[in-house]
Amino acid sequence: MWKKYANYRIVVSGFIGMLIVQTALWLAGIGKAVDPLSATLGGGWMMGALFMATCPVTSPSTNTGRWIYGAFFGALTAVIRIFSIWAGGVMFAVLLGNMFAPITDYYIKQAKQKKKEAQA
């Protein structure tokens, strides 16, 4: 992030999304839900959030898209970890997030264009 290869928006929103969903499921007493600190600091979550999710080729190119992508990635990781048979779920969450990244960018750019046309 210091050299600006990885975008901080993806990492920060990923942590927020993960913490919110993990905390909600943990407080609800869902079976395999662990405390949010252990879930965030354990497993492949850190590597996934810092290296895999911030890939400049497959992540969104708009800043709004990066916030959405990171939150989606974080929340989906928590859901996959708790409700699936996979222990991690980080890679699957990254792949699903990457699948929707171009669509997210497309609709954000369209919304900005419509807003610009409405102002003119």
Secondary structure in CASP SS format (residue, H / E / C, confidence):
PFRMAT SS
TARGET T0000
AUTHOR 0000-0000-0000
METHOD secondary structure of the structure
MODEL  1
M C 1.00
W C 1.00
K C 1.00
K C 1.00
Y C 1.00
A C 1.00
N C 1.00
Y H 1.00
R H 1.00
I H 1.00
V H 1.00
V H 1.00
S H 1.00
G H 1.00
F H 1.00
I H 1.00
G H 1.00
M H 1.00
L H 1.00
I H 1.00
V H 1.00
Q H 1.00
T H 1.00
A H 1.00
L H 1.00
W H 1.00
L H 1.00
A C 1.00
G C 1.00
I C 1.00
G C 1.00
K C 1.00
A C 1.00
V C 1.00
D C 1.00
P H 1.00
L H 1.00
S H 1.00
A H 1.00
T H 1.00
L H 1.00
G C 1.00
G C 1.00
G C 1.00
W H 1.00
M H 1.00
M H 1.00
G H 1.00
A H 1.00
L H 1.00
F H 1.00
M H 1.00
A C 1.00
T C 1.00
C C 1.00
P C 1.00
V C 1.00
T C 1.00
S C 1.00
P C 1.00
S C 1.00
T C 1.00
N H 1.00
T H 1.00
G H 1.00
R H 1.00
W H 1.00
I H 1.00
Y H 1.00
G H 1.00
A H 1.00
F H 1.00
F H 1.00
G H 1.00
A H 1.00
L H 1.00
T H 1.00
A H 1.00
V H 1.00
I H 1.00
R H 1.00
I H 1.00
F H 1.00
S C 1.00
I C 1.00
W C 1.00
A C 1.00
G C 1.00
G C 1.00
V H 1.00
M H 1.00
F H 1.00
A H 1.00
V H 1.00
L H 1.00
L H 1.00
G H 1.00
N H 1.00
M H 1.00
F H 1.00
A H 1.00
P H 1.00
I H 1.00
T H 1.00
D H 1.00
Y H 1.00
Y H 1.00
I H 1.00
K H 1.00
Q H 1.00
A H 1.00
K H 1.00
Q H 1.00
K H 1.00
K H 1.00
K H 1.00
E H 1.00
A H 1.00
Q H 1.00
A C 1.00
END
